[in-house]
Amino acid sequence: MVTNRLGVSSNGEGENTQTANAGFITWHLYASHATIEHHLSKKPQVAARIYELGLRKHRSFLSNPPYVLHYANLLLELNDEENLRSLLMRAVAACEEEDATSGGSDEAALARRREMQRPLWDMMLKFESILSSRGSNGNISADISSIESRRRRALYGPGHEDVAMGGENAPDEEEDRNLGSGAQKNSLNEQLIRVEGYDVASRIAN
């Protein structure tokens, strides 16, 4: 990371010139600083504070998945479960709020924004799955199902079938007779997700 310092001129305009030419501060500055503290200075706690400082000073960073993922991976390494879950929830809520406020945008732009969110949702599922394997939370299965449902709506819209839950609504008796019981369908859906992955399983179901 290179910093350019402008000397103060004799007429005292150096500082003003530097401010005028500074431009926009992007998330890369904070991420680079945090990376230096983490890997070179061996101070991951300081790195975490730098990431949090970036979020406090620039609210737009919260809806920027690459920045959030850098921070999330550090918190995962530190085993800071509480702050990691809080960060991901805040980031997802910020992305959803951004999509809601830009309702007039064209479909292509909305699709690009949704695609950018995919790593955030994948990180949430990864994190909750790790907690599930540790058995640290009795309601973890319900949490994962809820996240999968929100992920599907965020990435594909409300009209797509939830392959993890067997559809939006429980099948009626006629569907049970024709297609098998809901439990059987859920079992098939779970097997499909394990073999093909969630995204492929969702496309197959739809």
C-alpha positions in Angstrom: 0.0 0.0 0.0 1.5 3.3 -1.1 0.7 6.7 0.3 1.5 9.9 -1.4 2.2 13.0 0.8 1.9 16.4 -0.7 4.2 19.1 0.8 2.6 22.3 2.1 3.3 25.1 -0.4 4.5 28.5 0.6 1.0 30.0 0.2 -0.5 27.3 2.6 -2.6 25.6 -0.1 -0.9 22.2 0.1 -3.4 20.8 2.5 -6.4 22.0 0.5 -4.9 20.6 -2.7 -4.4 17.2 -1.1 -8.0 17.2 0.2 -9.3 18.2 -3.2 -7.4 15.4 -5.0 -8.0 12.7 -2.5 -11.0 11.3 -4.4 -13.3 8.6 -3.0 -12.1 6.2 -0.3 -13.0 2.6 -1.3 -13.3 -0.5 0.9 -9.9 -1.7 -0.5 -8.0 0.8 1.8 -9.5 -0.6 5.0 -9.2 -4.2 3.7 -5.5 -3.7 2.8 -4.8 -2.1 6.2 -6.5 -4.9 8.0 -4.6 -7.5 6.0 -1.3 -5.9 6.9 -2.2 -5.9 10.6 -3.4 -9.5 10.4 -0.7 -11.2 8.4 2.4 -8.9 8.8 1.9 -7.5 12.3 0.2 -10.8 13.6 -2.6 -8.7 15.2 -5.9 -10.2 14.1 -7.9 -8.3 16.8 -6.5 -5.0 15.5 -7.5 -6.1 11.9 -11.1 -6.8 13.1 -11.3 -3.3 14.6 -10.1 -1.8 11.3 -12.9 -3.6 9.4 -15.5 -2.4 12.0 -14.1 1.1 11.7 -14.7 0.9 7.9 -18.3 -0.1 8.5 -18.9 2.7 11.0 -17.5 5.4 8.7 -18.9 4.1 5.4 -22.3 2.5 5.7 -22.2 1.5 2.0 -19.5 -1.0 2.8 -22.1 -3.1 4.6 -23.8 -3.8 1.3 -20.5 -4.6 -0.5 -20.1 -8.4 -0.3 -16.3 -8.5 -1.0 -15.6 -6.3 2.0 -18.0 -8.2 4.3 -16.5 -11.5 3.2 -13.0 -10.4 4.1 -14.2 -9.4 7.5 -16.3 -12.5 7.9 -13.4 -14.8 7.1 -11.3 -13.1 9.8 -14.1 -13.5 12.4 -14.5 -17.1 11.4 -10.8 -17.6 11.9 -11.1 -16.0 15.4 -14.1 -18.2 16.2 -16.1 -15.1 17.0 -19.5 -16.6 16.4 -21.6 -13.8 17.8 -20.0 -11.0 15.8 -19.8 -13.1 12.7 -23.6 -13.9 12.8 -24.4 -10.3 13.5 -22.2 -9.1 10.6 -23.8 -11.4 8.1 -27.3 -10.6 9.2 -26.6 -6.9 9.0 -25.0 -7.3 5.5 -27.9 -9.3 4.1 -30.4 -6.8 5.5 -28.5 -4.0 3.9 -28.4 -5.7 0.6 -32.2 -6.5 0.8 -32.9 -2.8 1.7 -30.8 -1.7 -1.2 -32.8 -3.9 -3.6 -36.1 -2.6 -2.2 -35.1 1.0 -2.6 -34.0 0.5 -6.2 -37.2 -1.0 -7.3 -37.3 1.0 -10.5 -34.1 -0.4 -11.8 -34.0 -2.7 -14.8 -34.1 -6.4 -14.4 -30.5 -6.9 -15.6 -29.2 -4.6 -12.9 -31.3 -6.3 -10.2 -30.0 -9.7 -11.4 -26.4 -8.5 -11.1 -27.0 -7.2 -7.6 -28.6 -10.5 -6.6 -25.7 -12.4 -8.0 -23.3 -10.3 -6.0 -25.1 -11.3 -2.9 -24.6 -15.1 -3.5 -21.3 -15.3 -1.6 -22.9 -13.7 1.4 -25.7 -16.3 1.5 -23.2 -19.1 0.9 -21.1 -17.8 3.8 -24.1 -17.8 6.1 -25.0 -21.4 5.2 -21.4 -22.4 5.6 -21.2 -20.8 9.1 -24.5 -22.2 10.3 -23.5 -25.7 9.0 -20.3 -25.5 10.9 -22.3 -24.6 14.1 -24.6 -27.5 13.3 -21.7 -30.0 13.1 -20.6 -28.7 16.5 -24.0 -29.1 18.0 -23.8 -25.8 19.8 -27.4 -24.8 19.1 -30.5 -26.9 19.4 -32.5 -24.8 16.9 -29.7 -24.8 14.3 -31.7 -26.9 11.8 -34.6 -24.4 11.9 -32.1 -21.6 11.4 -30.5 -23.3 8.4 -33.9 -23.9 6.8 -34.9 -20.2 7.4 -31.6 -19.0 5.8 -32.1 -21.3 2.8 -35.6 -20.0 2.3 -34.4 -16.4 2.5 -31.5 -17.2 0.2 -33.8 -18.6 -2.4 -36.1 -15.6 -2.4 -33.2 -13.2 -2.5 -31.4 -14.9 -5.4 -34.3 -16.3 -7.5 -37.3 -14.3 -6.4 -40.5 -15.5 -4.5 -41.8 -17.6 -7.5 -39.3 -20.3 -7.3 -39.9 -23.5 -5.4 -38.0 -24.1 -2.1 -36.3 -27.4 -2.8 -35.1 -27.7 0.8 -38.6 -27.4 2.3 -40.5 -29.2 -0.4 -42.3 -26.1 -1.8 -43.8 -22.9 -0.4 -46.9 -24.7 0.9 -47.6 -28.1 2.2 -49.1 -30.4 -0.4 -52.8 -31.2 -0.1 -54.2 -34.8 0.1 -54.7 -35.1 -3.6 -51.1 -34.2 -4.3 -50.0 -36.6 -1.6 -51.8 -39.4 -3.4 -50.3 -38.5 -6.8 -46.8 -37.5 -5.8 -46.1 -39.3 -2.5 -46.1 -37.9 1.0 -44.5 -34.6 1.9 -41.9 -36.5 4.0 -40.9 -38.6 1.0 -40.5 -35.5 -1.1 -38.5 -33.8 1.5 -36.2 -36.9 1.7 -35.7 -36.8 -2.1 -35.0 -33.0 -2.0 -32.4 -33.4 0.7 -30.7 -36.2 -1.2 -30.7 -34.1 -4.4 -29.2 -31.2 -2.5 -26.4 -33.4 -1.1 -25.6 -34.9 -4.5 -26.0 -31.9 -6.8 -25.7 -28.9 -4.5 -28.4 -26.3 -3.6 -28.3 -24.3 -6.8 -28.4 -27.2 -9.2 -31.1 -28.9 -7.1 -33.1 -25.7 -7.3 -32.9 -25.5 -11.0 -33.9 -29.1 -11.4 -36.9 -28.7 -9.2 -38.0 -25.6 -11.0 
